[in-house]
Amino acid sequence: MRKRKKLKRTAEVAAVGTLMAVARALPRKTGQAVFGALGGLGARIFGRDRRRAVDNLGIAFPDTPEPIRQALATAMFKALGRNVYEFLRVGGSSPDALRARVARIEGMEHFLEAYREGHGVVVITGHIGCWELMPPHFVALGYRVAVVARRMKVDRLNDRLVAVRRSLGVETIDRDANARRVLRSLQRGEILGVLIDQHTRVAGMWVPFFGRPAYTPTAAAKISLVTKAPIVPMGIFLQRDGRHVIHVLPVIRPRAGADREEAVAEMTAECSLAVERLIRIDPTQWVWFHHRWRDGEGRAEGMEAAYAAEA
């Protein structure tokens, strides 16, 4: 079993290395077409993931007929392929090249409102578009950025990803081991990026997500309350012309008069709703095959608090 697992991980590392070499060798227009086609092929090969994507689309958009959900799932796989291509080419890019990849930032005034307060900014997002491109783009704009991330199971892949971020000026903070680094980053007035759109084994609560309970990390709300750093939701979307657009939503803050428990519940519910709003901008660019909606203990209590917060 160990030998098989080792072979599998070696193959994964080799596959990533090959894809990276291919991505860097291809002209951009050709590369996006090739990787989009590979994504479409993946929709056929990974049947279980495709079925889950179709089912999840049914949860989010219950009035959408299945043929349309099937088409959306295929489009999602193709978009994922193109966004993977974008990421594989990003390592070592110059600030000018990073700035040129983004056509515009819509809602930048929301970020600037939060940043000027001087407490740092907690940026929340999801696995939308080429999410790894957003942090280095802000570095290229002159900001200091760190991202909180879970360590990957394959050490060599994790080291490679961290090295790519480092080459672009982005610090990686291990989600499970460096709480003090998170606080120090915000105390320095930096941007802290956090993904909150997956069901993971971290402190969280059940809040509405596309109208259904979803277990959502509470870290962003708790960090914001401790550091006074405002929360700013953002998403990045690949356009037909091959460039990206970043959408920034209004700042999320604690309600005046709310105690800590109420504030965590209310802000986490707001964060979840904000990610939902970002996904609705272009549903084909979110990873719908994640097992986002699950049953579990404590859901009823968590949802009661969340719906109260939303009201």
C-alpha positions in Angstrom: 0.0 0.0 0.0 2.8 2.4 0.9 4.6 1.6 -2.3 1.5 2.3 -4.3 0.9 5.6 -2.5 4.5 6.6 -3.1 4.2 5.8 -6.8 1.0 7.8 -7.0 2.5 10.8 -5.4 5.6 10.5 -7.6 3.3 10.4 -10.7 1.4 13.5 -9.4 4.7 15.5 -9.1 5.8 14.4 -12.5 2.4 15.3 -14.1 2.5 18.8 -12.5 6.0 19.3 -13.8 5.1 18.2 -17.3 2.0 20.4 -17.4 4.0 23.4 -16.1 6.6 22.8 -18.9 3.9 22.5 -21.5 2.1 25.6 -20.2 5.2 27.8 -20.4 6.1 26.5 -23.9 2.7 27.3 -25.5 1.7 30.8 -26.7 -1.0 32.1 -24.4 -4.0 31.9 -26.8 -3.0 28.4 -27.8 -2.3 27.4 -24.2 -5.7 28.5 -23.0 -7.3 26.5 -25.9 -5.3 23.4 -25.2 -5.9 23.5 -21.4 -9.5 24.3 -21.9 -9.8 21.2 -24.0 -8.0 19.2 -21.3 -10.5 20.5 -18.8 -13.4 19.3 -21.1 -11.7 15.9 -21.3 -11.5 15.8 -17.5 -15.3 16.3 -17.4 -15.6 13.0 -19.3 -12.9 11.1 -17.4 -13.8 12.2 -13.8 -17.4 11.1 -13.8 -17.9 11.2 -10.1 -16.7 14.8 -9.9 -18.9 15.7 -12.8 -22.0 14.2 -11.2 -21.3 16.0 -8.0 -20.9 19.2 -9.8 -24.3 18.7 -11.5 -25.9 17.8 -8.2 -24.4 20.8 -6.5 -25.6 23.1 -9.3 -29.1 21.7 -8.6 -28.8 22.7 -5.0 -27.7 26.2 -5.9 -30.0 26.7 -8.8 -33.0 24.3 -8.1 -35.1 25.7 -11.0 -32.4 25.0 -13.6 -33.1 22.0 -15.9 -30.6 19.2 -15.8 -29.4 19.6 -19.4 -28.4 23.2 -18.6 -26.7 22.0 -15.4 -24.8 19.4 -17.4 -23.7 22.2 -19.8 -22.6 24.4 -16.9 -20.6 21.5 -15.4 -18.8 21.0 -18.7 -18.1 24.8 -18.9 -16.8 24.7 -15.4 -14.3 22.0 -16.2 -13.1 23.9 -19.3 -12.8 27.1 -17.3 -10.8 25.3 -14.7 -8.4 24.0 -17.3 -7.8 27.5 -18.6 -7.3 28.9 -15.1 -4.9 26.1 -14.3 -3.0 27.2 -17.4 -2.9 30.7 -16.1 -1.5 29.6 -12.8 1.1 27.3 -14.3 2.6 30.3 -16.2 2.5 32.8 -13.3 5.7 31.7 -11.5 8.5 34.3 -11.7 6.4 36.9 -13.6 7.5 40.5 -13.4 5.3 43.1 -11.7 4.5 44.6 -15.1 3.4 41.2 -16.4 1.3 40.6 -13.4 -0.4 44.0 -13.7 -1.0 43.4 -17.4 -2.8 40.1 -16.7 -5.7 41.9 -14.9 -7.8 44.2 -17.1 -9.4 46.0 -14.2 -10.5 45.9 -10.6 -14.2 46.6 -10.0 -15.0 48.0 -6.6 -11.4 48.9 -5.7 -12.9 51.7 -3.5 -14.1 49.1 -1.0 -10.6 47.7 -0.6 -9.1 51.2 -0.2 -11.6 52.1 2.4 -10.6 49.2 4.5 -6.8 49.5 3.8 -6.6 53.1 4.8 -7.8 52.3 8.4 -4.3 50.9 9.0 -5.2 47.6 10.7 -4.5 45.4 7.7 -7.2 43.8 5.5 -8.6 40.2 5.7 -9.5 39.3 2.1 -11.9 36.4 1.8 -12.4 34.6 -1.4 -13.2 31.1 -2.7 -11.8 28.7 -5.3 -13.0 31.0 -8.1 -11.2 31.6 -11.3 -7.4 31.7 -11.0 -7.5 32.6 -7.3 -3.7 32.2 -7.0 -3.2 35.2 -9.3 -5.0 37.7 -7.0 -2.3 37.9 -4.2 0.7 38.5 -6.5 -1.3 41.0 -8.5 -1.8 43.1 -5.3 1.9 42.6 -4.6 2.6 44.1 -8.0 0.4 47.0 -7.1 2.7 47.7 -4.1 1.0 45.9 -1.2 2.4 43.3 1.1 0.4 40.1 1.0 0.3 36.8 2.9 -2.1 33.9 2.3 -3.3 31.3 4.9 -3.2 27.9 3.3 -3.5 24.2 4.3 -0.3 22.2 3.7 -0.7 19.8 0.7 -0.3 16.1 1.3 2.5 15.8 -1.2 5.5 17.6 0.2 7.2 18.2 -3.1 4.0 19.8 -4.6 3.5 21.9 -1.4 7.1 23.1 -1.6 6.7 23.9 -5.3 3.5 25.9 -4.7 5.1 27.8 -1.8 8.1 28.6 -3.9 6.0 29.9 -6.7 4.2 32.3 -4.3 7.5 33.3 -2.8 8.9 34.1 -6.3 6.0 36.5 -6.7 6.4 38.2 -3.2 3.5 36.3 -1.5 4.1 34.8 1.9 2.5 31.5 2.8 1.2 30.9 6.3 0.5 27.3 7.3 -3.2 27.2 8.4 -2.5 24.8 11.2 0.7 26.0 12.7 1.3 29.7 12.6 -1.5 31.7 14.3 1.0 34.3 15.6 2.3 34.9 12.0 -1.3 35.7 11.0 -1.6 38.3 13.7 1.8 39.8 13.0 1.0 40.1 9.3 -2.1 42.2 10.0 -0.3 44.3 12.7 2.1 45.3 10.0 -0.9 46.5 7.9 -0.6 43.7 5.3 -3.3 42.0 3.3 -4.2 38.5 4.5 -5.9 36.2 2.0 -8.2 33.4 3.3 -10.3 30.8 1.4 -13.6 30.1 3.1 -15.6 28.2 0.6 -14.9 24.5 1.5 -16.0 22.1 4.2 -12.8 21.5 6.1 -11.8 20.3 9.6 -11.3 23.6 11.2 -13.4 25.7 13.6 -16.5 26.7 11.9 -20.3 26.9 11.9 -23.3 26.1 9.7 -24.4 29.2 7.8 -26.6 29.7 4.6 -24.8 29.1 1.3 -27.1 29.2 -1.7 -30.0 28.8 0.7 -28.7 25.6 2.3 -26.6 24.9 5.4 -22.9 24.7 4.7 -20.1 24.4 7.3 -18.0 27.5 7.0 -14.7 28.5 8.7 -15.1 31.2 11.3 -11.4 32.2 11.3 -11.9 35.3 9.1 -14.4 36.7 11.5 -12.4 35.9 14.6 -9.2 37.3 13.2 -11.0 40.5 12.2 -12.4 40.9 15.7 -9.0 40.4 17.4 -7.0 42.7 15.0 -9.7 45.2 13.9 -8.8 44.4 10.3 -11.9 44.8 8.1 -13.0 41.9 5.9 -13.1 42.5 2.2 -14.6 39.9 -0.2 -12.9 39.5 -3.6 -13.1 37.2 -6.6 -11.1 36.9 -9.8 -12.6 35.9 -13.2 -11.0 35.0 -16.5 -12.6 36.8 -19.4 -12.9 35.8 -23.0 -10.1 38.0 -24.1 -7.7 36.1 -21.8 -7.3 38.7 -19.2 -8.8 38.8 -15.7 -11.2 41.0 -13.8 -11.2 41.3 -10.0 -14.5 42.0 -8.3 -14.4 43.6 -4.8 -17.5 43.6 -2.6 -18.3 46.0 0.3 -16.5 45.7 3.6 -17.8 43.4 6.3 -17.6 44.7 9.8 -19.1 43.6 13.2 -22.5 45.0 14.1 -22.3 47.8 16.7 -23.4 46.4 20.1 -22.9 42.8 19.1 -21.0 40.6 21.6 -18.2 38.4 20.4 -20.3 35.3 19.8 -23.0 37.2 17.9 -20.4 39.0 15.9 -18.6 35.8 14.8 -22.0 34.3 13.8 -23.2 37.3 11.9 -19.9 38.0 10.1 -19.4 34.4 9.1 -22.9 34.4 7.6 -22.1 37.7 5.8 -18.8 36.2 4.5 -20.6 33.1 3.2 -23.2 35.3 1.4 -20.5 37.4 -0.1 -18.7 34.4 -1.6 -22.1 33.3 -3.0 -22.5 36.7 -4.6 -19.1 36.4 -6.2 -19.8 32.9 -7.5 -23.1 34.2 -9.1 -21.1 36.6 -11.2 -19.9 33.7 -13.3 -20.9 30.2 -11.9 -18.7 28.4 -14.4 -15.6 29.6 -12.6 -16.2 28.0 -9.2 -15.2 24.4 -8.4 -18.7 22.8 -8.1 -17.4 19.3 -7.6 -16.3 20.0 -4.0 -18.5 18.2 -1.4 -19.7 21.6 0.0 -23.0 20.7 1.5 -22.9 17.9 4.1 -24.9 16.9 7.1 -23.3 16.9 10.5 -23.8 17.3 14.2 -24.6 20.8 15.4 -26.1 21.9 12.1 -29.5 22.9 13.6 -27.9 25.1 16.3 -25.5 26.7 13.9 -28.2 27.4 11.3 -30.5 29.0 14.0 -27.7 31.4 14.9 -26.8 32.1 11.3 -30.4 32.8 10.1 -30.8 35.1 13.1 -27.6 36.9 12.0 -28.8 37.2 8.4 -32.2 38.6 9.5 
